[in-house]
Amino acid sequence: MAIVLVLEESRESLYRTFFEEIQAKRTGVSLDFYMDNQQV
């Protein structure tokens, strides 16, 4: 049971960091796009 809990916890944190990375990348991309549009 304890092992299952640890696995669930690590998987949850893995998903969270993965999701945050995607969010950060998406934000960075839209920011770059916005800055490029501002310069034009």
C-alpha positions in Angstrom: 0.0 0.0 0.0 2.8 2.4 0.9 4.6 1.8 -2.3 1.4 2.5 -4.3 1.0 5.8 -2.4 4.6 6.8 -3.2 4.1 5.9 -6.9 0.9 7.9 -7.1 2.6 10.9 -5.4 5.6 10.9 -7.7 3.4 10.4 -10.8 1.3 13.4 -9.7 4.3 15.6 -9.2 5.6 14.4 -12.6 2.4 15.4 -14.3 2.4 18.7 -12.5 6.0 19.6 -13.5 5.2 18.4 -17.1 2.1 20.5 -17.2 3.8 23.6 -15.8 6.6 23.2 -18.3 4.0 23.2 -21.1 2.2 26.2 -19.7 5.5 28.1 -19.4 6.5 27.2 -22.9 3.1 28.3 -24.2 3.3 31.6 -22.3 6.8 32.2 -23.6 5.7 31.5 -27.2 2.7 33.8 -27.0 5.0 36.5 -25.4 7.5 36.2 -28.2 4.7 36.4 -30.8 3.3 39.5 -29.0 6.7 41.2 -29.0 7.2 40.4 -32.6 3.9 41.9 -33.5 4.7 45.0 -31.4 7.9 45.7 -33.4 6.1 45.5 -36.8 
